[in-house]
Every structure is written in structure tokens, then in C-alpha cells.
Amino acid sequence: MYASAQWNGGMSFTGTARSGFEVKLGADPSVGGANDGFRPLELMGVSLAACTAMDVISILTKKRQDVTDFSVQVDVDQAKTMPYVYTQIRVKYIVTGKNIDPAAVARAIELSAEKYCPASAMLEKAAPIEHSYEIIEA
């Protein structure tokens, strides 16, 4: 993997990766930023959400679950002092569909957390991760 951050002036950057996609990064005005992009630590949360979401939806599809909507929410507690590291991570999966099997959802989450998601494996070394899910009948 390769990634870079190109300075755009002030506290504004454009992040890129070998895939060629770009993401705007910025900082809060209280630290000299222009509030014009993701904060770097926010992207870590988004990375975790997307990584585990891709695993779980793939597994649920293979298990022939009739999912009609799906989202993953990541909520993080951070240390109160610099460098504001993550101290607790909560990941909630919201699965909407018809006759969704709770055991299939729980197993998909377990497989993502313990086997497939590198973002989860890396972040878990820094802070405990708690998983929960909600099933909504469509």
C-alpha cells in the first residue's frame, strides 16, 4: 500500500493512494485550519467502518440473507490529552431486511473482527473494540 498527503496551504491537504482516488483533509479553525476536509483520525474511523462493512455484507450475501439496507456506525472515545489516541471503539451494524437471521449477523461480525478486517486488527491493538448490531425488519 502507498499513500501520500499533498499540502495545499495552511492546514489543508489532499490525500491520495495508489488507487488514484483523492480525499480532502483539513483541520479545525481552532488549530489554524479552514474546516475544509476530513480530520486524519476521522478517516481512521471511516476506514474501520468501511472495512468491516465490506466483510459483513459480503458474508451476509453469501449466507443468502435478504438485506435491503445496511450501515456501520463507529463511535470512538479518545484520550483527553495529546496525542488524543483512541481509548475505546464501538462499532454498531444496522441490518435492514426480510427474515434476517441474528446468528448469521453475529457470525459475519465475528469473522470480520477476528479474521478478515485489517483495519479492525490494527486498531484493536490500540484500543478495545466493542461490536453490537441491530436488525430492522423491512
Secondary structure, DSSP 8 states (H G I E B T S, - for coil): --EEEEEEETTEEEEEETT--EEEE---GGGT--S-SB-HHHHHHHHHHHHHHHHHHHHHHHTT-EEEEEEEEEEEEE-SSTT--EEEEEEEEEEEEES--HHHHHHHHHHIIIII-HHHHHHHTTS-EEEEEEEEE-
